[in-house]
Amino acid sequence: MASFKVTGGRKLHGEIIPQGAKNEALQIICAVLLTKDPVTIHNIPDIRDVNALIDLLGDMGVKKTRLSASSVRFQADDVHMDYLESEAYKNKAASLRGSVMMLGPLLARYKKGKIPRPGGDKIGRRRLDTHFLGFERLGAKFDFDPEDGGFYKVDASNLRGTYMLLDEASVTGTANVLMAAVLAEGITTIYNAACEPYLQQLCKMLVRMGAKISGIGSNLLQIEGVSELNGTEHTMLPDMIEIGSFIGMAAMTQSEITIKNCSIPDLGVIPGVFRKLGIQLEIRGDDIFVPAQDHYEIDTFIDGSMLTVADAPWPGFTPDLLSIVLVTAVQAKGTVLIHQKMFESRLFFVDKLIEMGAQIILCDPHRATVVGMNREIQLRGIRMTSPDIRAGVALLIAAMSAKGVSIIDNIEQIDRGYQNIDTRLNALGAEIIRL
């Protein structure tokens, strides 16, 4: 287990380029299984989860040619389906939550698939019902036998288009069902579909490959199945979660930074939510300039009541940034209620912030009230453990703003979602040592 030793109180200065989007990468890379032709993907983030998925595809027989540090050409013209029966596949796929995204392409092209119960963040229940209910609506037969190694098995020998109303607007669920539907016979209509920019990116890539998809960007998708897909070239968006993390980090550490190449139109309400915390942002073309601020004050609602920041399906605020908003509010002036609706364990990391000196009331597993300290009290460094990707970076932000030295254990969680974060932040003036 690796750790970060963080010396707090350092102000950052300079420019930083966000990595490619992790949440886009997992579904885009799985989509290469839909065609025998070469697919070239650019702006791939160099992070643990994505690298593990690329390695897993390679073990299945997908050819991969590294064109540059962030570009890879894939060709799935000789996929070894028998690998899915191996112990190695079970172990590798079980350790990677993104492995579930292989099911849709496998069902579409090979008419069958199986995955073990996937791992990932420890942030509460992350059910897969939407995926399998969608496959069943397309005509697939689903089986889960906990006695058989905990494998989810799907037989899709007769996929046919249909109408379906998803039980939740799941991004991964929508993407998985969409990838299964593009090669199914007939027309598939998906209502209550997720419409995040990353899902739109997947749709646009599939259309370039020859898929017929209408309604892109809305919650009503219509897919007309085709017999086969071709190769393509795709460039991934910058990671909106990393962009939001840098905004919060700049505010907490009183730093002046410029976040480059942000794809501003795809950020939705993210800049506005940070502005509600009192953080000054300046949009310069496709860059975001965050000036150094001694103080920032949380807005109230029009009637003077306390601000609430809650997650919601796109175009609402992404749940992946609630941990960042929470830690950023610690040194603001004012009070905010953070309402994490999706995952009941994601706010439990606040006990470490409280130990550092933050004034936070954990109301229940889904809600926390942050009483901003307006820098009247500086957080103090402690030893802590990263429970998941986003909480890990929230704790890193707290440590960078704290007095003294902090140790963050289990930083493998941070590495799952943030590319060389210590090296990149040290280049701006941080003091982070990897132990």
C-alpha positions in Angstrom: 0.0 0.0 0.0 1.4 3.4 -1.0 0.9 6.7 0.8 1.2 10.4 0.2 3.2 12.6 2.6 1.7 16.1 2.2 3.2 19.3 3.6 0.4 21.8 3.8 0.3 25.5 3.4 1.9 25.6 -0.1 0.3 28.0 -2.6 0.1 26.7 -6.2 0.7 28.8 -9.3 0.7 28.1 -13.0 -1.1 26.1 -15.6 -2.4 22.6 -15.6 -4.0 20.5 -18.3 -6.8 18.1 -17.2 -6.4 14.4 -18.2 -8.8 12.6 -20.5 -12.1 11.7 -18.9 -12.0 8.5 -16.8 -15.8 7.9 -17.0 -15.8 8.3 -20.8 -12.7 6.1 -21.2 -14.2 3.0 -19.6 -17.1 2.8 -22.0 -15.3 4.1 -25.1 -12.5 1.5 -24.7 -15.1 -1.3 -24.3 -16.8 -0.2 -27.5 -13.8 -1.4 -29.5 -15.2 -4.9 -29.0 -18.1 -4.0 -31.4 -16.0 -4.2 -34.6 -13.2 -6.2 -36.1 -11.7 -3.0 -37.7 -9.1 -0.8 -36.0 -10.3 1.8 -33.6 -7.9 4.6 -32.6 -8.5 6.5 -29.3 -6.8 9.7 -28.2 -6.5 11.5 -24.9 -6.6 8.3 -22.8 -5.9 9.0 -19.2 -2.9 7.1 -17.7 -4.7 5.9 -14.6 -5.1 2.5 -12.8 -8.7 1.7 -13.8 -8.2 2.5 -17.5 -4.8 0.7 -17.7 -6.3 -2.3 -16.1 -9.2 -2.4 -18.6 -6.8 -2.1 -21.5 -4.7 -4.9 -20.1 -7.9 -7.0 -19.7 -8.9 -6.5 -23.3 -5.3 -7.4 -24.4 -5.6 -10.7 -22.4 -8.8 -11.4 -24.4 -6.9 -11.1 -27.6 -7.6 -7.5 -28.6 -4.5 -6.1 -30.4 -3.3 -2.8 -28.9 -0.7 -0.5 -30.4 0.6 2.4 -28.3 0.9 5.4 -30.7 1.8 7.9 -28.0 1.5 8.3 -24.3 -2.2 9.0 -24.6 -3.2 7.3 -27.9 -3.8 3.7 -28.6 -5.0 1.8 -31.7 -7.2 -1.3 -30.8 -8.3 -4.1 -33.1 -10.7 -6.8 -31.8 -10.5 -9.1 -34.9 -9.6 -12.2 -32.9 -11.2 -12.1 -29.4 -10.7 -15.2 -27.3 -14.1 -15.8 -25.8 -12.8 -18.9 -23.9 -10.7 -16.6 -21.8 -13.9 -15.6 -20.0 -13.9 -19.1 -18.4 -10.5 -18.7 -16.9 -9.5 -17.9 -13.3 -7.3 -15.1 -14.5 -10.3 -13.4 -16.1 -12.4 -13.8 -13.0 -9.7 -12.2 -10.8 -8.9 -9.3 -13.1 -12.5 -8.5 -14.0 -13.7 -8.7 -10.4 -11.1 -6.1 -9.3 -12.3 -3.6 -11.9 -15.8 -2.1 -11.9 -15.4 -0.9 -15.5 -15.4 -4.5 -16.6 -19.2 -4.5 -16.6 -19.1 -2.3 -19.6 -17.7 -5.1 -21.7 -21.0 -7.0 -21.5 -23.0 -4.9 -24.0 -20.4 -5.1 -26.8 -19.9 -8.9 -26.1 -23.6 -9.6 -26.3 -24.0 -7.5 -29.5 -21.2 -9.2 -31.4 -20.7 -12.6 -29.8 -24.2 -13.2 -28.4 -23.0 -14.1 -24.9 -21.0 -12.7 -22.1 -20.2 -13.1 -18.4 -18.5 -11.1 -15.7 -17.8 -11.7 -12.0 -19.3 -9.3 -9.5 -17.2 -6.2 -10.1 -15.3 -4.2 -7.5 -14.5 -0.5 -7.4 -15.2 2.2 -4.8 -16.5 1.4 -1.4 -19.3 4.1 -1.5 -22.4 2.0 -0.9 -24.6 -0.1 -3.1 -24.1 0.2 -6.8 -26.7 -2.1 -8.3 -26.4 -3.4 -11.8 -30.2 -4.0 -12.3 -30.5 -1.4 -15.0 -27.9 -3.1 -17.1 -29.5 -6.6 -16.9 -33.1 -5.4 -17.1 -32.2 -3.6 -20.3 -30.5 -6.7 -21.7 -33.5 -8.8 -20.9 -35.8 -6.3 -22.6 -33.7 -6.9 -25.8 -34.3 -10.6 -25.5 -31.2 -11.7 -23.6 -31.5 -14.4 -20.8 -29.8 -13.5 -17.6 -28.5 -15.8 -14.8 -26.7 -15.1 -11.6 -25.5 -18.0 -9.5 -23.7 -17.0 -6.3 -22.6 -20.6 -6.0 -20.8 -20.5 -9.3 -18.2 -18.0 -8.4 -20.6 -15.1 -8.3 -20.7 -14.8 -12.1 -23.3 -12.8 -14.0 -24.0 -14.8 -17.2 -26.0 -13.5 -20.2 -27.2 -15.4 -23.3 -28.1 -13.0 -26.1 -28.5 -15.4 -29.1 -31.6 -13.5 -30.2 -31.3 -9.8 -29.5 -34.3 -7.8 -30.9 -35.0 -4.1 -30.7 -37.8 -3.0 -28.3 -39.1 -0.1 -26.3 -37.8 0.2 -22.7 -38.1 2.7 -19.9 -35.0 2.5 -17.7 -35.7 2.3 -14.0 -33.0 4.9 -13.4 -31.0 7.2 -15.7 -27.8 5.2 -15.2 -24.9 6.4 -17.3 -23.2 3.0 -17.4 -26.5 1.2 -17.7 -27.5 3.4 -20.7 -24.1 2.9 -22.4 -24.2 -0.9 -21.9 -27.7 -1.3 -23.3 -27.0 1.1 -26.1 -23.9 -0.9 -27.2 -25.9 -4.1 -27.1 -28.7 -2.5 -29.2 -26.6 -1.1 -32.0 -26.2 -4.6 -33.5 -29.6 -5.9 -32.4 -32.3 -6.6 -35.0 -34.9 -3.9 -35.4 -35.4 -0.6 -33.6 -34.7 0.0 -29.9 -36.1 3.0 -28.0 -34.5 3.9 -24.6 -36.5 6.3 -22.5 -35.1 7.8 -19.3 -31.7 7.4 -20.9 -28.7 9.2 -19.4 -27.5 12.1 -21.5 -24.2 13.1 -19.9 -21.5 14.4 -22.3 -19.6 11.2 -22.0 -22.7 9.2 -23.1 -23.1 11.7 -26.0 -19.4 11.0 -26.9 -20.1 7.3 -27.0 -23.1 7.9 -29.3 -21.2 10.1 -31.7 -18.4 7.5 -31.8 -20.8 4.7 -32.6 -22.5 6.8 -35.3 -19.1 7.3 -37.0 -18.7 3.5 -36.8 -21.9 3.1 -38.7 -24.6 2.9 -36.0 -27.9 4.6 -36.4 -28.8 6.6 -33.3 -31.1 9.5 -32.9 -31.9 11.7 -29.9 -28.3 12.1 -28.9 -28.1 14.5 -26.0 -31.7 13.8 -24.8 -33.2 11.2 -22.5 -34.9 9.5 -25.4 -32.6 7.5 -27.7 -33.7 5.5 -30.7 -31.4 3.0 -32.2 -31.9 1.2 -35.5 -29.8 -2.0 -35.5 -27.2 -2.6 -38.2 -25.4 -5.8 -39.2 -21.9 -4.6 -38.4 -19.8 -1.6 -37.4 -16.6 -0.2 -38.8 -13.4 1.3 -37.3 -13.1 4.9 -36.4 -10.9 7.5 -34.6 -12.0 9.2 -31.3 -10.7 11.8 -29.0 -12.0 11.9 -25.4 -13.1 14.9 -23.5 -11.1 16.4 -20.6 -12.2 15.0 -17.3 -14.8 17.3 -15.8 -14.2 15.8 -12.3 -10.6 16.7 -12.4 -11.4 20.2 -13.6 -13.8 20.6 -10.6 -11.2 19.2 -8.3 -8.6 21.8 -9.4 -11.1 24.6 -8.9 -11.7 23.5 -5.3 -8.0 22.9 -4.7 -7.2 26.4 -5.9 -9.8 28.0 -3.6 -8.8 26.0 -0.5 -5.0 26.6 -0.9 -5.4 30.3 -1.9 -3.7 29.5 -5.2 -3.8 31.1 -8.7 -4.0 28.5 -11.4 -5.2 28.3 -15.0 -6.9 25.1 -16.1 -6.3 24.6 -19.8 -8.5 23.1 -22.5 -11.6 22.5 -20.4 -14.2 22.0 -23.1 -16.4 24.6 -21.4 -19.7 23.8 -23.1 -19.5 20.2 -21.7 -19.1 21.3 -18.1 -22.8 22.1 -17.6 -23.6 23.6 -14.1 -20.2 22.8 -12.6 -18.7 26.3 -12.9 -21.9 27.8 -11.5 -21.9 25.5 -8.4 -18.4 26.6 -7.5 -19.4 30.2 -8.0 -22.2 29.6 -5.5 -19.5 28.8 -3.0 -18.1 32.3 -3.7 -15.2 31.1 -5.8 -14.2 33.5 -8.6 -13.8 32.0 -12.0 -12.9 33.6 -15.2 -13.5 31.8 -18.5 -10.8 32.6 -21.0 -11.6 30.9 -24.3 -11.6 27.3 -23.4 -9.6 27.8 -20.2 -10.6 28.5 -16.6 -8.6 31.0 -14.6 -9.0 30.8 -10.8 -7.4 33.8 -9.0 -6.0 33.5 -5.5 -8.7 34.4 -3.0 -8.2 35.2 0.7 -11.9 34.6 1.4 -14.9 33.3 -0.4 -18.5 33.4 0.8 -21.3 30.9 0.2 -24.4 32.1 -1.4 -27.9 31.7 0.1 -31.1 31.1 -1.7 -33.2 34.1 -2.6 -35.2 34.0 0.6 -32.0 33.9 2.7 -32.2 30.2 3.5 -29.2 28.0 3.6 -27.7 26.8 0.3 -28.1 23.1 -0.6 -25.9 21.4 -3.2 -27.3 18.1 -4.3 -26.4 15.6 -7.0 -28.8 14.8 -9.9 -28.7 13.1 -13.3 -27.3 15.3 -16.1 -27.8 18.2 -16.6 -27.8 18.3 -12.8 -24.7 18.4 -10.7 -22.5 15.3 -10.9 -22.2 13.2 -7.7 -18.5 12.7 -8.3 -17.9 16.4 -7.3 -19.9 16.5 -4.1 -16.9 15.4 -2.1 -14.8 18.2 -3.6 -17.6 20.8 -3.0 -17.8 19.6 0.6 -14.1 20.0 1.4 -14.0 23.4 -0.4 -16.8 24.7 1.8 -14.8 24.0 4.9 -12.9 27.3 4.6 -15.7 29.4 3.1 -17.7 31.9 5.0 -21.3 30.6 5.5 -23.0 27.3 5.7 -24.1 24.7 3.1 -26.0 21.5 3.1 -24.4 18.7 1.0 -27.0 16.2 -0.1 -25.5 13.0 -1.7 -28.6 11.2 -3.0 -27.0 8.3 -4.9 -24.6 6.6 -2.5 -25.1 6.1 1.2 -21.5 5.6 2.1 -19.8 8.4 0.2 -19.9 11.0 3.0 -18.3 8.9 5.7 -14.9 10.4 5.0 -15.9 13.6 6.8 -14.8 12.1 10.1 -11.3 12.7 8.9 -12.0 16.3 8.1 -13.6 16.8 11.5 -10.5 15.3 13.1 -8.5 17.9 11.1 -10.6 20.7 12.7 -13.4 21.1 10.2 -16.9 22.0 11.4 -19.2 19.5 9.8 -22.4 17.8 11.0 -23.0 14.4 9.4 -26.8 14.5 9.5 -27.3 11.0 8.1 -25.5 8.8 5.4 -26.7 11.1 2.7 -26.4 14.6 4.1 -23.7 16.7 5.7 -23.9 20.3 6.9 -20.6 22.3 6.5 -20.2 25.3 8.7 -17.5 27.3 6.9 -14.6 28.6 9.1 -13.7 31.6 6.8 -10.0 30.7 7.5 -10.3 31.7 11.1 -9.1 28.2 12.0 -6.5 26.3 9.9 -6.9 22.6 9.4 -4.2 20.5 11.0 -2.4 17.6 9.4 -3.2 14.0 10.4 -2.9 10.5 9.2 -5.9 9.2 7.2 -6.9 6.6 4.6 -8.5 7.2 1.2 -11.8 5.2 1.0 -12.6 6.0 -2.7 -11.3 8.0 -5.6 -13.2 11.3 -5.0 -12.9 11.3 -1.2 -9.2 10.6 -1.6 -8.7 13.8 -3.6 -10.9 15.7 -1.1 -8.6 14.6 1.7 -5.6 15.5 -0.4 -7.1 19.0 -0.9 -7.7 19.3 2.9 -4.1 18.1 3.5 -2.7 20.7 1.1 -4.5 23.5 2.9 -3.7 22.2 6.4 -1.0 23.2 8.9 1.8 20.7 9.1 2.2 17.3 7.6 -0.5 14.8 6.6 -0.1 11.2 5.6 -2.8 9.7 3.2 -2.7 5.9 3.0 -4.3 3.7 0.3 -3.6 6.2 -2.4 -4.1 3.4 -5.0 -7.7 4.7 -4.8 -6.6 8.1 -5.9 -4.4 6.6 -8.7 -7.5 4.8 -10.0 -8.9 8.2 -11.2 -6.2 10.9 -11.2 -3.1 10.7 -13.5 0.3 11.3 -11.8 -1.5 13.7 -9.5 1.5 14.2 -7.2 3.9 15.0 -10.0 1.5 17.4 -11.7 0.7 19.3 -8.5 4.3 19.4 -7.4 5.1 21.2 -10.7 2.7 23.9 -9.5 4.3 24.3 -6.1 2.7 21.6 -3.9 4.9 19.4 -1.6 3.6 15.8 -2.0 5.9 12.8 -1.5 4.9 9.4 -2.6 5.9 6.8 0.0 
